[in-house]
Amino acid sequence: MEKLKVGLVGTYQKNFNINLALQKLRESIEFLEDLSQKEGFHFYPISKGVVHREDVVRAKKELEDKKIDFLLVQNCSISAGDNILPFAGMRSYLGLWSIPEPTEEGSVPLASFVGSNMYASIIGHYLADYDIPFKWFFGAPQDRIFLDRFKLTLKVLKALKSLANSHIALIGGVAPGFYDLYLDQRSLQSIYGVSISSHELSEVLEKARAYPESKVEKIVKQIKSEGKNTNINDETFARATRVYLALGEIVKDNGYQALALSCWPKFQSEYGLAPCSIVGRLNQNGIVVACEGDISGALSMLLSNYLNQQCSTLMDLPKFDWRDESLLMWHCGPAAKCWADNKGVTYRTHFSLGTQEPGQPVRGVGIVNDMTFKSGPITITRITNEGTKIFLATGKIMDKKKKSYYGSGGWVSDLKIGFRSVSALDFVNTIMVNRVQHHFTLAFGNLTEEMIEMASWLQIQPLEAVPYQKYMQNPH
């Protein structure tokens, strides 16, 4: 992930306490210079406060030359309304920072918050047509009220910068019939900044078939050591390994951060393989892969990984239980081994992808990662509506083990949508009424605050809970 570039400019007015205002600016610069080393961001302060138009023009050019990502405009004191106009027009994200008054009575020394309040209003009314997002901050730099908000913003904007520099590849197209996964790629590129490319599955298979046996055998041994084998033969392991190497090569050669892989039916008809386990292994090793050609799913996974620096997975919701307010997040076997409980990963053939004679069960092909998820808090997300909305929920993988199906999955309880506790029926009602796609990203930990801040910067809408009712409901 690239480092975030943070700029700081202080504005003031000469008929307030100039010495105090500039002292507060120096203290802020010193503190943030130290913090930048600890938090890992580049810091570019304008050392002198700005008061006149020529000061503003000079500062704006210096900050633009540095190509900063986030600009903090500190009201060292209340300042002329003209001063915010050039800074609000920059391409960087914007923060408005006011500092506490150092006295309790007498003449107000700074009127700092009044200045930030005025700047916020100018942006919201005078510059309304430009629709400029900003976040307000208050406090001395060492105060928790400032630091907590600032560190959250650093985390989110760093993830957004990484996302904007990311490249996703759609391989093999969207799985047949999954029309809900089709989207206008231009919308995702416009909102999130990601680049999206396409490859045919034939390119993967051509590479896969070309690797020498010696290279394949080495990786086969590694893969076998990472799980318990039930009924997988050596030829299937070799084929899976070849696909693993081919996808990794395509990622490396093209600088991709994520893949949306059409994992059926061509994989089975042209190569006799269900690549679910390989999807999990790639995710475990830092290459985001979403099943069934789901570009938005890949984007949701990538965003989650940038926020928590861990490994996400993409799940279906096949079952829910209103008796204990839980639901099953499951997929046929693509989760990374970091999701497994202490029983680890078991390799099985796919339960429905393969060959079938009339009246006979499916003879599965390929390898799936059969596992039960370890307990702990999770975040459930889905970028939807051409990227303009996000479904955001949290829960906990249950300690109590409930019956499930072959594949990767776990039962989730303690459900919330946003910050609102919901029942299992509320959860299901919300995704059905809002027509949310049938894939959901699961990430470790509670990322609610981070996701909501991300949505605010990108000006996309988090979906609100729609409580279950007996009567028909239309989308909100």
N, C-alpha and C positions, 0 to 999 in steps of 0.2 A: 504494500500500500504506500502511495506517495504521501509525503508530509504535507500537511495543510499549511498554507501561507496566510498569516494573520497580520493585519495592519491596525495601527492605532493612530488616531488624530484627535487632538484636544482643541476644543473651541472655547473662547471666552469673550468677555466684553469689558472695556476699560473702565467703565464706571462702577464695577464691582471690585472686589479685593484681588487685584492682579497677582500680587506676590503669593497669596494663598492658593489661587487657582493654578498657577504654574508649579507651585510646590506639589500640589496633589497630582498633577500630570507627571512630574518627575518620579514621584513615589509609585505611581501606576506603571510607568515604563520599567522601573527597576524590578518590581515584583513580577511582571509578565515576562521579562527577559529570563529571570530565574525559572519561572514556571514553564517556559518554552523548552528548556533543557529537560525538565522532569517529564513533561507530557508529550514531548516529541513533535513540536510544530515549529515552523519558521516564524520569526517575529520581526516585523518591520514597522517600528514606530516613527512618527514624525516628531523629532525631538523638540521642536519649537511649537508652541501653541499657535493657532490661527485666529486672526481677528478681522483682517481686511480681505477684500476680494483677491488681491494679488497673492496673499498667503494661501488662500484656498486653492487657487489655480496651481501654484507651485506644489502644494501637498498632493493634490489629485494626480498630477503628472508623475510625481515620484512614486506614488502607490501603484499607479497603472503600469509603470515601467517594471515594477516588481511582480506584476501579475498576481496580486493577492487574491485569495479566495474569500476572505471574510474581513470586513472592515468594522472596527469598533469606533464609533464617534462618541467621544466623551465630552459631556458638557462640564468642563472645568468650572464654568459659571454659565449662567444664561448667556446666549449669544445671538447675533443677528440671524433672523430667519433665512436670509439669503444664503448663509453658509452651508445649510444642509442640501441645497438644491444640486450642486455639482456632485456631492458624495452619493446622494440617493440615485443619481443617474449612472453610477459606475456598474460594471458587470458583476462585481463581487456581491456576496451576501452581506447584509447590513445589520449591525447591532447599535442600539442607542443606549448609552451608559451614563447614568447620573450618579453622583456621589453624595453622601450625607452632609448636611450642614454641621460645621464644627462647633457652633454655639447654640444656646437655647433661647436667647432674648437679645433685644437691641436691634440694630440694623441687620437685615439678612445678608450674610457675607457673599453667598454664591448664587442662590436661586437655581441650583443645578437641576433639580428635578423639574422645575418649571420649564427650563430650557428643553429637556428631553420630551416633556409633555407637548410643548409647542412643536417640536420637530415631528413627533408622531402624528400630530394633527395636520401639519402641512403635508406630510406624505399621504395621509388618508383622505384629505379634501382637495388641497391645491393641486396635488399630483395624482389624484384619484384615477385618472385615465391610464396611468402607467402601471397600476396594480402592483406596487412594490412591496414584497414581504419584508418584515424586519422583526427583530426580537429585542425587547427592552431588558436592560440590566440595571440593577441598583446596588450600591454598597461600595465600601472601600475594597480594594483588590483582595485583601486577605479575609474578608467577611464571607461566611458560609452562604449568605443570601446571594452573593455575587458568584462565588466559586462553584457552587453546585449547578447553577444555571449555565455558567460558562463551560464547565467541563462536559456537561451533557451536549452542548452545542458543538464543542470540539469533536466529540465522538461521532455525532451524526454527520457533521459536514465533512469529516474525514471519509466516512463511508460513502457519502454522496459524490465526493471527488473521485474516489476509487471506482464507483459505479459509472460515472461519466467517462472514465478512461477505459472501460471494460468492453470486451468484444465477445458476443455470443454467436455460436454457429448452430443453425438448424440442420440436422443431418437426416436425410431421408424423408423430410416433410412431416406433416402431422399425421398421426395414426389414423387409418381409414375410419370414417364415421364419427370421429371426435370433433364435430363441428364447433363445439363450445370452445375449443382451444384455438380456433382460427382468430386472427386479429390483424389490425392494421399496424404493421411494424413501424411505420413512420410516426405513429402516435407515441410508442415507447421511446423511440429515438429522440423525439422532440421533448418529452417530459423528463426523461432520465439521462439522456445524453449517450446511451449505449449504442454501439455499432452492432449490426446484425448481418451475418452472411449465411450462405447456404452451401451445402455439399450433398452430392448424391451418395446413397448407401453403397453403390458400386465402388466408389473410391476407397471406402473403408475396407471392403472385402478384398479388393485387389491388393492393398497393402498387407492385409492379414495373411493372405495365402503366400506372400513372398518371403516371409521371415525364415531364416535357417532354423533347423531343428535345435541346434545347440543353444540358440538364443531363447527359444521357446521353452526348452526343458528347464532352464534355470529359473524362469519365472513361475513355471508350473509348480516347482517344489515350494516356492515361497507361498503361492496361493493355497496349496494343500495344507501348509503348516498353520494357516490363519483360521481354519475352521474344521469341523468334524464332518467327515464324508459318510454319506449313507449309501448311495447307489450310483455315484458318478464315475464313469469310466475314464481312462486316460485320454482317449481321443476327444472327449467333451472338454476336459480340462485344457487340452492343447488348443482347441478351437477358441475357447474363451480367452485364453492367454493371447492368442494372435489378435483378437479384437481389442483387448486391453492395450496391446502395443500399438496397434494402428490408430486408435483414438488418441492415445497419448502423443503419437507422432504428429497427427493433424493439429492438435492443440499447440504443441511446441513450434511447429513450422509457421503457424499463422498468428501466434500470440493471443490465442483465445483464453478467456477466463471461465467460460461456461459453455456447455453443449445442451441442446434440446434434441434428444435422440429418439428417432422413430424405431422403437424396439420390437415391433411386430407389424404386419405378418411377414414382411420380406426377409427379415433375419432368419425366420424358420424355413421359408420356402427356398431361399437361395444359399443358406449356410447351415441349416439344421441346428440352430442355436437360439436359446432365449438368453439374452445378455444381462439379466437382472443382477446377478452377483458382481459382474464386472462394473456395472453402474455404481454399486456400493463401494467397490474397491477404488474406483476413480475418485469418488467423493471423499473417501477416507484419506486419499493422498493429495487432496487440495484442488482437484479439478471438478468443478460443479457440473453434474449431469442430471438433467430432468428427463423423466420417462415420456414416451409417446409423443415426442415433438412439441412439448409444452414450453414455448418461449417465455410466457409470463411466469410459469413455474420456475424456470431457470433464473429469471430475474429476481423473483422473490427469494429464492435460495441464496443467490449471490449477495443480495442486500443483507439478509440475515447473517451470513458468514462475515461480512465486513463489519457488522455491528458487534457481534460477540466473539469474533476470531475463533469460531468453532465450526463444526460440520453439521449442516442441515440435511433434511431428507424430505421427499415428496410423497404424500399419502392420499389414499382414498378414505371415504367415510362409509363403510359398508353396513354399520350396525350401531344402534344407540339403545340405551336402557333407561327408561323414565322411572324405574323403581329405585335405582341408586344414583340417578342423575349423572350417568357416565356415557361416554361414546367411544367407539373403537376406531382408532386411526391405524390404518393398515394398507399395505400394498403387497404385491405378489413376491417381493424379495429383493428390493433395490437399496435397502438401508445400509449405511456404513457400519462396520463392526463396533465403532464407538458408541452406538446406540444400544448394543446388546447388554442384557443383564449378565449375572455371573455364570450363566450357562453357556454364554458365548454364541458363536454362529455355527449352524449346521447346514451343510450343503445338500440340497435336494434338487431333483428335476422339477420342471415347472408343472403345476397341477392342471393347466388347461391349454398351454401352447405346445403343440407337437403333432403327432399323427393319431388318427382314430379310425378304427374299423366300425362298421355298423353294429350297434348294440354293445360295443366294448368301451371301457374307460379310455381316456386319453393316455397315450404313451408320451410322457413329457420329455422335452428336450432342454438342453442347456442347464444352467445352474442358477438357483435362487438362494438368497441368504435367508434361511429360516431362523428367526430369533424373536424373543420377547424383549421389549424395550425396558431398560432400567428405569427405576422410579426417579422422579424429580420434576421440578417446574419446567414448563415448556411454553413457547409462544407459537401460535398458529396464525399464519398469514396467507392471504391470496390477493395479489394485484389483479384487479378486474376492470371491466368497463373501459377497454382500450387503454388501461393504465391510469385512468382518471380517478379511480376509487380503490380503496384497500379494505379488505375484511381483516380485522385484527381481533384475536382472542387469546386468552391464556388458560392454562389448566395445569394439572399435575398428573404425570404418569403414575398410576395407582400402585401402591405397595402390594395390595391384595391382588393375586393373580386370578383373572377370570378366563374362561375358555375362549380360545381364539382359533384362527385358521393358519394353515401353512403359509409361510411368508414372513414379512417383517411388520411388526405392529405392537400396539399397546393400548390398554384402556385408559381413558383420560377422565378425571373428575375435577372438582373445584373450578367449574367453568366460569369464565368471565368474557364478555365482549366489551372491549375497551376497559373501563374501570367498573363495569356493572356486572354483578353476579347474575348468572342466568341458569335456567334449568336446561336439561338435555333437549327438551322440546322447544324451548326458546332458541337454542343454538340452531337446531335443524330448521325451525321456522324462518330464522333470519337469513340463512343461506338460500333457502328455497324461494322465499318471497323476493329476495334481491337477485335471484337468478345467478348466484355465484358458481363459477366453474367447479368441476368435481375433483380437482386436485388442490391439496393444501400443503403448504410448507410448514414443517415442524423444526423449531430451533430450540436449543437449550437455553434455559433461563427465562426471566420475565423481561421482555423488551418493549413493553407497552409505552413507556415514556419516550424511548428512542424512536419508535415507529410513528408516534403521534407528532413528534417534532419534525421528523422527516417529511411527513405528510404536509405539515404547515409550510415548510420551506418550499416544497414542490407544488403547493397549492392543490393537492389532491384531497379527496374526501374520505375519511374513515367511515365505514358503515356503522350505523347505530343498531342496537339490538331491537328486534321486532318481536315483542312478547307473543307467545303462542295463543291463538284464539281458535274457536271452532269454526268461525266464519272465514270466508275468503278475504285475503288481504292483497293489496297491490304494492308494488315497490315504493319505497320512500324516496 
